Amino acid sequence: MERLWTPWRLTYVTAASKDTPGCVFCQALATGADESLLVYRGTACFVILNLYPYNNGHLMVVPMRHVGRLSGLEPDEAGEMMRLTRVVEMALQELYQPHGFNMGLNLGKSAGAGVLDHLHMHVVPRWNGDTNFMTVVGDTRVLPEDLARTAERLRPILSRLAHSV
């Protein structure tokens, strides 16, 4: 069995699981503080870069409404969330040509959720060999592109695909 080891995430996960005021997704929408990370706004959902990415292009599709479970979504929110997840996959494939994707929801602290109580779908592009010795031995993640450049490159692709799909 192969394992994806992510030892650098422990500090983030344990810090994020502490009681901190407010929701980072709601704050990003309300204040625009993380506007540089926001790459697409839909009607009921938005797409934002992960500030602590596993790989370049690690995006999250997030409902605008603060809701913690799939069962709490309205049908239009759930529909847009899946439609945008599809669009994100297509955009990342076009831009980066990854060999595969990890997509998923972590609902609750015990499931590994770093942001509790605000549902978000992770979309992580993957390449053969993208977990190498640097991550495990060097406790270092190699990301060849910074977040600002990723956002700049993704925005026009997401906009075009979201309006054509």
N, CA and C atoms as a LAMMPS dump frame, in Angstrom:
ITEM: TIMESTEP
0
ITEM: NUMBER OF ATOMS
495
ITEM: BOX BOUNDS ff ff ff
-5.0000000000000000e+02 5.0000000000000000e+02
-5.0000000000000000e+02 5.0000000000000000e+02
-5.0000000000000000e+02 5.0000000000000000e+02
ITEM: ATOMS id mol type element x y z
1 1 1 N 0.845 -1.181 0
2 1 2 C 0 0 0
3 1 3 C 0.89 1.245 0
4 2 1 N 0.616 2.156 -0.924
5 2 2 C 1.34 3.419 -0.952
6 2 3 C 0.645 4.418 -0.036
7 3 1 N 1.435 5.315 0.543
8 3 2 C 0.874 6.33 1.435
9 3 3 C 1.339 7.701 0.991
10 4 1 N 0.467 8.662 1.127
11 4 2 C 0.832 10.051 0.884
12 4 3 C 1.123 10.661 2.252
13 5 1 N 2.386 10.908 2.533
14 5 2 C 2.798 11.489 3.8
15 5 3 C 2.881 12.994 3.649
16 6 1 N 2.258 13.715 4.554
17 6 2 C 2.282 15.171 4.501
18 6 3 C 2.629 15.728 5.882
19 7 1 N 3.853 15.497 6.347
20 7 2 C 4.199 15.91 7.71
21 7 3 C 4.141 17.414 7.941
22 8 1 N 4.343 18.217 6.894
23 8 2 C 4.308 19.679 7.052
24 8 3 C 2.901 20.178 7.382
25 9 1 N 1.862 19.366 7.13
26 9 2 C 0.484 19.78 7.385
27 9 3 C 0.109 19.702 8.861
28 10 1 N 0.861 18.979 9.679
29 10 2 C 0.491 18.789 11.079
30 10 3 C 0.34 20.113 11.81
31 11 1 N 1.288 21.008 11.647
32 11 2 C 1.217 22.312 12.311
33 11 3 C -0.032 23.066 11.877
34 12 1 N -0.314 23.061 10.564
35 12 2 C -1.487 23.762 10.047
36 12 3 C -2.778 23.149 10.578
37 13 1 N -2.883 21.828 10.519
38 13 2 C -4.118 21.155 10.947
39 13 3 C -4.354 21.355 12.434
40 14 1 N -3.315 21.219 13.252
41 14 2 C -3.511 21.378 14.693
42 14 3 C -3.815 22.826 15.054
43 15 1 N -3.216 23.778 14.357
44 15 2 C -3.512 25.199 14.622
45 15 3 C -4.909 25.537 14.144
46 16 1 N -5.307 25.017 12.986
47 16 2 C -6.618 25.326 12.427
48 16 3 C -7.733 24.699 13.232
49 17 1 N -7.425 23.633 13.961
50 17 2 C -8.488 22.963 14.706
51 17 3 C -8.793 23.661 16.026
52 18 1 N -7.946 24.626 16.431
53 18 2 C -8.219 25.384 17.65
54 18 3 C -9.348 26.369 17.386
55 19 1 N -9.998 26.785 18.449
56 19 2 C -11.091 27.744 18.306
57 19 3 C -10.536 29.101 17.895
58 20 1 N -10.784 29.47 16.647
59 20 2 C -10.372 30.785 16.163
60 20 3 C -11.616 31.513 15.715
61 21 1 N -11.659 32.82 15.921
62 21 2 C -12.868 33.57 15.584
63 21 3 C -13.084 33.644 14.073
64 22 1 N -14.327 33.456 13.671
65 22 2 C -14.703 33.638 12.277
66 22 3 C -14.318 32.484 11.377
67 23 1 N -14.809 32.557 10.176
68 23 2 C -14.581 31.541 9.16
69 23 3 C -13.741 32.174 8.05
70 24 1 N -12.639 31.52 7.657
71 24 2 C -11.758 32.109 6.652
72 24 3 C -12.476 32.305 5.322
73 25 1 N -13.404 31.419 4.976
74 25 2 C -14.116 31.563 3.71
75 25 3 C -15.111 32.721 3.764
76 26 1 N -15.849 32.815 4.856
77 26 2 C -16.796 33.925 5.016
78 26 3 C -16.052 35.256 5.088
79 27 1 N -14.918 35.269 5.792
80 27 2 C -14.118 36.488 5.89
81 27 3 C -13.566 36.891 4.532
82 28 1 N -13.144 35.915 3.739
83 28 2 C -12.609 36.219 2.41
84 28 3 C -13.678 36.869 1.537
85 29 1 N -14.901 36.392 1.64
86 29 2 C -15.994 36.98 0.856
87 29 3 C -16.399 38.353 1.383
88 30 1 N -16.471 38.483 2.702
89 30 2 C -16.955 39.723 3.31
90 30 3 C -15.948 40.865 3.209
91 31 1 N -14.688 40.571 3.441
92 31 2 C -13.698 41.634 3.512
93 31 3 C -12.873 41.786 2.246
94 32 1 N -12.851 40.736 1.441
95 32 2 C -11.998 40.762 0.26
96 32 3 C -10.53 40.622 0.623
97 33 1 N -10.248 40.26 1.894
98 33 2 C -8.866 40.153 2.349
99 33 3 C -8.086 39.11 1.557
100 34 1 N -8.751 38.053 1.162
101 34 2 C -8.084 37.011 0.395
102 34 3 C -8.493 37.069 -1.071
103 35 1 N -8.832 38.262 -1.536
104 35 2 C -9.267 38.435 -2.925
105 35 3 C -8.212 37.93 -3.906
106 36 1 N -6.949 38.021 -3.517
107 36 2 C -5.894 37.54 -4.406
108 36 3 C -5.968 36.037 -4.609
109 37 1 N -6.554 35.329 -3.654
110 37 2 C -6.694 33.875 -3.758
111 37 3 C -7.984 33.463 -4.462
112 38 1 N -8.965 34.34 -4.463
113 38 2 C -10.249 34.037 -5.085
114 38 3 C -10.1 34.109 -6.601
115 39 1 N -10.413 33.006 -7.279
116 39 2 C -10.187 32.962 -8.719
117 39 3 C -11.474 32.927 -9.539
118 40 1 N -12.621 32.655 -8.894
119 40 2 C -13.886 32.687 -9.632
120 40 3 C -15.044 32.823 -8.642
121 41 1 N -16.007 33.681 -8.996
122 41 2 C -17.246 33.835 -8.22
123 41 3 C -18.418 33.389 -9.073
124 42 1 N -19.178 32.444 -8.557
125 42 2 C -20.399 32.027 -9.223
126 42 3 C -21.588 32.71 -8.568
127 43 1 N -22.743 32.124 -8.706
128 43 2 C -23.952 32.655 -8.085
129 43 3 C -24.072 32.218 -6.632
130 44 1 N -23.827 30.932 -6.377
131 44 2 C -23.972 30.376 -5.037
132 44 3 C -22.656 29.859 -4.457
133 45 1 N -21.63 29.744 -5.287
134 45 2 C -20.342 29.193 -4.863
135 45 3 C -19.198 30.005 -5.475
136 46 1 N -18.015 29.826 -4.906
137 46 2 C -16.826 30.475 -5.453
138 46 3 C -15.671 29.484 -5.449
139 47 1 N -14.615 29.841 -6.173
140 47 2 C -13.416 29.008 -6.267
141 47 3 C -12.254 29.821 -5.714
142 48 1 N -11.499 29.195 -4.814
143 48 2 C -10.396 29.883 -4.155
144 48 3 C -9.181 28.963 -4.098
145 49 1 N -7.999 29.55 -4.236
146 49 2 C -6.763 28.788 -4.083
147 49 3 C -6.557 28.434 -2.62
148 50 1 N -6.012 27.26 -2.38
149 50 2 C -5.66 26.87 -1.021
150 50 3 C -4.368 27.59 -0.638
151 51 1 N -4.398 28.291 0.473
152 51 2 C -3.231 29.03 0.944
153 51 3 C -2.096 28.089 1.336
154 52 1 N -2.443 26.834 1.691
155 52 2 C -1.462 25.81 2.061
156 52 3 C -1.604 24.625 1.106
157 53 1 N -1.215 24.803 -0.159
158 53 2 C -1.51 23.784 -1.176
159 53 3 C -0.643 22.533 -1.059
160 54 1 N -1.24 21.414 -1.451
161 54 2 C -0.478 20.171 -1.603
162 54 3 C 0.342 20.235 -2.887
163 55 1 N -0.214 20.854 -3.924
164 55 2 C 0.432 21.006 -5.223
165 55 3 C -0.002 22.321 -5.835
166 56 1 N 0.734 22.773 -6.85
167 56 2 C 0.271 23.941 -7.6
168 56 3 C -1.1 23.649 -8.177
169 57 1 N -1.972 24.638 -8.125
170 57 2 C -3.316 24.473 -8.651
171 57 3 C -4.295 23.888 -7.66
172 58 1 N -3.902 23.684 -6.404
173 58 2 C -4.816 23.137 -5.386
174 58 3 C -5.911 24.165 -5.118
175 59 1 N -7.107 23.864 -5.611
176 59 2 C -8.247 24.772 -5.49
177 59 3 C -9.303 24.199 -4.573
178 60 1 N -10.202 25.083 -4.113
179 60 2 C -11.362 24.655 -3.338
180 60 3 C -12.602 25.323 -3.915
181 61 1 N -13.655 24.545 -4.043
182 61 2 C -14.955 25.06 -4.471
183 61 3 C -15.798 25.17 -3.204
184 62 1 N -16.3 26.383 -2.935
185 62 2 C -16.89 26.688 -1.634
186 62 3 C -18.26 27.356 -1.814
187 63 1 N -19.286 26.88 -1.099
188 63 2 C -20.557 27.613 -1.129
189 63 3 C -20.383 28.98 -0.474
190 64 1 N -21.065 29.981 -0.999
191 64 2 C -20.987 31.317 -0.397
192 64 3 C -21.663 31.342 0.963
193 65 1 N -22.697 30.538 1.093
194 65 2 C -23.412 30.459 2.367
195 65 3 C -22.633 29.574 3.326
196 66 1 N -22.54 29.988 4.574
197 66 2 C -21.826 29.222 5.595
198 66 3 C -22.662 27.994 5.954
199 67 1 N -22.221 26.844 5.44
200 67 2 C -22.926 25.592 5.684
201 67 3 C -21.886 24.486 5.804
202 68 1 N -22.069 23.588 6.751
203 68 2 C -21.042 22.604 7.056
204 68 3 C -21.229 21.219 6.484
205 69 1 N -22.372 20.933 5.921
206 69 2 C -22.65 19.572 5.432
207 69 3 C -23.283 19.608 4.054
208 70 1 N -23.045 18.572 3.28
209 70 2 C -23.726 18.446 1.985
210 70 3 C -25.239 18.461 2.173
211 71 1 N -25.692 17.815 3.226
212 71 2 C -27.13 17.743 3.484
213 71 3 C -27.739 19.111 3.786
214 72 1 N -26.915 20.082 4.124
215 72 2 C -27.405 21.432 4.407
216 72 3 C -27.488 22.33 3.182
217 73 1 N -26.967 21.856 2.057
218 73 2 C -27.008 22.671 0.834
219 73 3 C -28.39 22.678 0.207
220 74 1 N -28.743 23.808 -0.353
221 74 2 C -29.943 23.89 -1.177
222 74 3 C -29.609 23.236 -2.521
223 75 1 N -30.616 22.735 -3.25
224 75 2 C -30.333 22.077 -4.531
225 75 3 C -29.52 22.931 -5.512
226 76 1 N -29.802 24.237 -5.578
227 76 2 C -29.052 25.077 -6.506
228 76 3 C -27.586 25.226 -6.072
229 77 1 N -27.332 25.257 -4.757
230 77 2 C -25.962 25.334 -4.254
231 77 3 C -25.198 24.048 -4.568
232 78 1 N -25.831 22.92 -4.331
233 78 2 C -25.192 21.626 -4.602
234 78 3 C -24.905 21.476 -6.096
235 79 1 N -25.862 21.895 -6.91
236 79 2 C -25.675 21.817 -8.359
237 79 3 C -24.526 22.678 -8.829
238 80 1 N -24.464 23.911 -8.324
239 80 2 C -23.373 24.789 -8.744
240 80 3 C -22.036 24.298 -8.206
241 81 1 N -22.028 23.738 -7.01
242 81 2 C -20.784 23.23 -6.445
243 81 3 C -20.212 22.123 -7.333
244 82 1 N -21.041 21.227 -7.782
245 82 2 C -20.563 20.145 -8.65
246 82 3 C -20.223 20.658 -10.045
247 83 1 N -20.994 21.593 -10.551
248 83 2 C -20.694 22.16 -11.874
249 83 3 C -19.338 22.869 -11.842
250 84 1 N -19.097 23.657 -10.794
251 84 2 C -17.814 24.355 -10.684
252 84 3 C -16.656 23.387 -10.434
253 85 1 N -16.91 22.3 -9.714
254 85 2 C -15.867 21.289 -9.53
255 85 3 C -15.471 20.705 -10.881
256 86 1 N -16.442 20.477 -11.716
257 86 2 C -16.183 19.983 -13.081
258 86 3 C -15.383 21.016 -13.883
259 87 1 N -15.789 22.265 -13.8
260 87 2 C -15.092 23.351 -14.499
261 87 3 C -13.646 23.466 -14.003
262 88 1 N -13.446 23.366 -12.692
263 88 2 C -12.109 23.438 -12.108
264 88 3 C -11.241 22.296 -12.644
265 89 1 N -11.799 21.095 -12.692
266 89 2 C -11.036 19.965 -13.239
267 89 3 C -10.612 20.259 -14.681
268 90 1 N -11.526 20.753 -15.49
269 90 2 C -11.227 21.048 -16.89
270 90 3 C -10.163 22.153 -16.995
271 91 1 N -10.279 23.185 -16.181
272 91 2 C -9.324 24.296 -16.22
273 91 3 C -7.927 23.842 -15.809
274 92 1 N -7.843 23.056 -14.748
275 92 2 C -6.546 22.565 -14.299
276 92 3 C -5.929 21.619 -15.32
277 93 1 N -6.761 20.811 -15.954
278 93 2 C -6.264 19.904 -16.985
279 93 3 C -5.686 20.706 -18.154
280 94 1 N -6.398 21.754 -18.549
281 94 2 C -5.933 22.595 -19.652
282 94 3 C -4.627 23.31 -19.301
283 95 1 N -4.544 23.835 -18.099
284 95 2 C -3.398 24.648 -17.711
285 95 3 C -2.161 23.825 -17.36
286 96 1 N -2.341 22.746 -16.6
287 96 2 C -1.21 22.01 -16.054
288 96 3 C -1.012 20.592 -16.603
289 97 1 N -1.987 20.038 -17.284
290 97 2 C -1.939 18.657 -17.782
291 97 3 C -1.493 17.66 -16.703
292 98 1 N -2.177 17.642 -15.552
293 98 2 C -1.796 16.678 -14.511
294 98 3 C -2.121 15.249 -14.956
295 99 1 N -1.504 14.288 -14.288
296 99 2 C -1.757 12.875 -14.578
297 99 3 C -3.015 12.368 -13.877
298 100 1 N -3.492 13.101 -12.881
299 100 2 C -4.685 12.701 -12.135
300 100 3 C -5.116 13.81 -11.197
301 101 1 N -6.145 13.525 -10.416
302 101 2 C -6.679 14.49 -9.454
303 101 3 C -7.088 13.781 -8.177
304 102 1 N -6.945 14.468 -7.055
305 102 2 C -7.631 14.103 -5.821
306 102 3 C -8.717 15.139 -5.64
307 103 1 N -9.933 14.672 -5.366
308 103 2 C -11.054 15.572 -5.084
309 103 3 C -11.761 15.045 -3.851
310 104 1 N -12.144 15.953 -2.974
311 104 2 C -12.834 15.453 -1.805
312 104 3 C -13.261 16.508 -0.816
313 105 1 N -14.11 16.04 0.088
314 105 2 C -14.655 16.839 1.172
315 105 3 C -14.203 16.22 2.485
316 106 1 N -13.783 17.035 3.421
317 106 2 C -13.451 16.569 4.759
318 106 3 C -14.479 17.192 5.697
319 107 1 N -15.421 16.399 6.159
320 107 2 C -16.503 16.915 6.994
321 107 3 C -16.222 16.607 8.457
322 108 1 N -15.846 17.611 9.209
323 108 2 C -15.593 17.459 10.634
324 108 3 C -14.126 17.286 10.968
325 109 1 N -13.8 17.601 12.186
326 109 2 C -12.43 17.558 12.682
327 109 3 C -11.817 16.165 12.547
328 110 1 N -12.569 15.144 12.918
329 110 2 C -12.03 13.786 12.871
330 110 3 C -11.783 13.305 11.444
331 111 1 N -12.389 13.959 10.463
332 111 2 C -12.181 13.598 9.058
333 111 3 C -11.052 14.407 8.425
334 112 1 N -10.413 15.252 9.208
335 112 2 C -9.271 16.016 8.702
336 112 3 C -9.596 17.408 8.218
337 113 1 N -10.796 17.896 8.5
338 113 2 C -11.165 19.24 8.058
339 113 3 C -10.29 20.279 8.757
340 114 1 N -9.635 21.13 7.961
341 114 2 C -8.85 22.228 8.511
342 114 3 C -9.726 23.435 8.801
343 115 1 N -10.783 23.592 8.016
344 115 2 C -11.772 24.644 8.237
345 115 3 C -13.066 23.933 8.609
346 116 1 N -13.446 24.074 9.855
347 116 2 C -14.638 23.382 10.345
348 116 3 C -15.894 24.168 10.004
349 117 1 N -16.947 23.47 9.717
350 117 2 C -18.288 24.035 9.57
351 117 3 C -18.518 24.877 8.319
352 118 1 N -17.585 24.918 7.38
353 118 2 C -17.869 25.547 6.087
354 118 3 C -17.384 24.57 5.007
355 119 1 N -18.358 23.919 4.418
356 119 2 C -18.113 22.908 3.401
357 119 3 C -17.235 23.451 2.282
358 120 1 N -16.312 22.633 1.8
359 120 2 C -15.493 23.018 0.641
360 120 3 C -14.946 21.751 -0.01
361 121 1 N -14.96 21.756 -1.332
362 121 2 C -14.466 20.634 -2.123
363 121 3 C -13.028 20.936 -2.542
364 122 1 N -12.104 20.071 -2.135
365 122 2 C -10.71 20.199 -2.566
366 122 3 C -10.554 19.574 -3.946
367 123 1 N -9.822 20.248 -4.812
368 123 2 C -9.441 19.702 -6.116
369 123 3 C -7.932 19.876 -6.222
370 124 1 N -7.224 18.741 -6.196
371 124 2 C -5.766 18.758 -6.171
372 124 3 C -5.232 18.05 -7.414
373 125 1 N -4.561 18.784 -8.306
374 125 2 C -3.934 18.122 -9.448
375 125 3 C -2.751 17.284 -8.98
376 126 1 N -2.561 16.121 -9.61
377 126 2 C -1.489 15.209 -9.202
378 126 3 C -0.662 14.775 -10.41
379 127 1 N 0.627 14.61 -10.179
380 127 2 C 1.549 14.151 -11.208
381 127 3 C 2.279 12.924 -10.695
382 128 1 N 2.61 12.025 -11.58
383 128 2 C 3.406 10.867 -11.189
384 128 3 C 4.682 11.361 -10.527
385 129 1 N 4.953 10.868 -9.32
386 129 2 C 6.175 11.249 -8.619
387 129 3 C 6.126 12.59 -7.927
388 130 1 N 4.943 13.175 -7.741
389 130 2 C 4.902 14.506 -7.115
390 130 3 C 5.13 14.475 -5.605
391 131 1 N 5.156 13.299 -5.022
392 131 2 C 5.565 13.193 -3.618
393 131 3 C 6.92 12.51 -3.62
394 132 1 N 7.934 13.26 -3.285
395 132 2 C 9.287 12.729 -3.383
396 132 3 C 10.038 12.931 -2.071
397 133 1 N 11.32 12.696 -2.106
398 133 2 C 12.127 12.758 -0.892
399 133 3 C 12.127 14.13 -0.241
400 134 1 N 11.975 15.209 -1.013
401 134 2 C 12.015 16.559 -0.437
402 134 3 C 10.923 16.73 0.617
403 135 1 N 9.755 16.194 0.337
404 135 2 C 8.635 16.34 1.252
405 135 3 C 8.869 15.595 2.553
406 136 1 N 9.291 14.352 2.445
407 136 2 C 9.426 13.513 3.633
408 136 3 C 10.724 13.78 4.38
409 137 1 N 11.84 13.79 3.679
410 137 2 C 13.138 13.939 4.321
411 137 3 C 13.431 15.4 4.666
412 138 1 N 13.14 16.293 3.728
413 138 2 C 13.479 17.701 3.92
414 138 3 C 12.394 18.525 4.56
415 139 1 N 11.229 17.903 4.844
416 139 2 C 10.089 18.629 5.41
417 139 3 C 9.821 19.892 4.59
418 140 1 N 9.961 19.754 3.264
419 140 2 C 9.827 20.872 2.347
420 140 3 C 8.962 20.46 1.174
421 141 1 N 8.061 21.312 0.786
422 141 2 C 7.201 21.054 -0.365
423 141 3 C 7.7 21.916 -1.506
424 142 1 N 7.935 21.316 -2.659
425 142 2 C 8.416 22.046 -3.824
426 142 3 C 7.211 22.453 -4.671
427 143 1 N 6.963 23.755 -4.752
428 143 2 C 5.89 24.306 -5.571
429 143 3 C 6.525 25.274 -6.554
430 144 1 N 6.57 24.913 -7.838
431 144 2 C 7.305 25.726 -8.789
432 144 3 C 6.643 27.043 -9.19
433 145 1 N 5.418 27.277 -8.76
434 145 2 C 4.711 28.5 -9.147
435 145 3 C 4.068 29.122 -7.919
436 146 1 N 4.212 30.449 -7.735
437 146 2 C 3.599 31.069 -6.566
438 146 3 C 2.094 31.26 -6.782
439 147 1 N 1.384 31.471 -5.683
440 147 2 C -0.075 31.539 -5.725
441 147 3 C -0.595 32.676 -6.596
442 148 1 N 0.069 33.807 -6.571
443 148 2 C -0.392 34.949 -7.381
444 148 3 C -0.335 34.62 -8.868
445 149 1 N 0.719 33.964 -9.29
446 149 2 C 0.848 33.582 -10.71
447 149 3 C -0.176 32.504 -11.066
448 150 1 N -0.405 31.56 -10.184
449 150 2 C -1.419 30.539 -10.41
450 150 3 C -2.784 31.188 -10.603
451 151 1 N -3.129 32.116 -9.719
452 151 2 C -4.419 32.809 -9.81
453 151 3 C -4.534 33.567 -11.125
454 152 1 N -3.481 34.274 -11.491
455 152 2 C -3.47 35.058 -12.726
456 152 3 C -3.701 34.175 -13.956
457 153 1 N -3.107 33.012 -13.961
458 153 2 C -3.241 32.096 -15.097
459 153 3 C -4.59 31.38 -15.112
460 154 1 N -5.145 31.113 -13.926
461 154 2 C -6.405 30.358 -13.847
462 154 3 C -7.648 31.203 -14.118
463 155 1 N -7.655 32.454 -13.689
464 155 2 C -8.864 33.283 -13.786
465 155 3 C -9.483 33.313 -15.187
466 156 1 N -8.738 33.616 -16.249
467 156 2 C -9.385 33.664 -17.565
468 156 3 C -9.882 32.305 -18.048
469 157 1 N -9.184 31.25 -17.695
470 157 2 C -9.611 29.907 -18.111
471 157 3 C -10.897 29.534 -17.402
472 158 1 N -10.951 29.758 -16.081
473 158 2 C -12.164 29.449 -15.319
474 158 3 C -13.351 30.261 -15.814
475 159 1 N -13.128 31.535 -16.065
476 159 2 C -14.203 32.397 -16.549
477 159 3 C -14.75 31.893 -17.881
478 160 1 N -13.852 31.563 -18.793
479 160 2 C -14.27 31.076 -20.113
480 160 3 C -15.031 29.753 -19.995
481 161 1 N -14.474 28.807 -19.236
482 161 2 C -15.118 27.497 -19.114
483 161 3 C -16.435 27.571 -18.355
484 162 1 N -16.485 28.366 -17.302
485 162 2 C -17.708 28.466 -16.503
486 162 3 C -18.866 29.044 -17.312
487 163 1 N -18.56 29.87 -18.27
488 163 2 C -19.609 30.466 -19.081
489 163 3 C -19.945 29.637 -20.322
490 164 1 N -19.153 28.597 -20.598
491 164 2 C -19.428 27.788 -21.781
492 164 3 C -19.942 26.397 -21.444
493 165 1 N -19.869 26.014 -20.165
494 165 2 C -20.286 24.662 -19.759
495 165 3 C -21.665 24.714 -19.142
